[in-house]
């Protein structure tokens, strides 16, 4: 799937905002965002600029892309091995604003605890969303 440059920057900006939400933007979170950026073809320079300035939000179509972005946020949330209640509320709010089903979001946030380092495999994540859309 191809993202436009605007969509890529929007995805990364959303991840940065989420990482900063607890007022403590950790090195592991930064490194994770840089890795996702490099997968998307966005340089670390561009990421640093996003951290300073942010970028306008672009809504992703189709839904599979929104689910993938939610998965990235779940991975980001768990990268530092600490999950605060605030982060859980925030990630759920982001998921709802993406138009994802609340039941699916709750299930993902519950099920992630069954996996090493709370890293829920993409296949599992998709299975959860599929269950609530049929």
SULKA-V600829 format. One record per run of one state. SS is the DSSP state (~ for helix, > for strand, _ for the rest). FROM is the first residue (numbers start at 1). TO is the last residue. Records with the same first field share a line. If there is no record, write none. Layout:
SS = FROM-TO  FROM-TO
This chain:
_ = 1-4  21-26  41-43  54-62  79-84  98-101  115-115  119-121  134-134
~ = 5-20  27-40  44-53  63-78  85-97  102-114  116-118  122-133
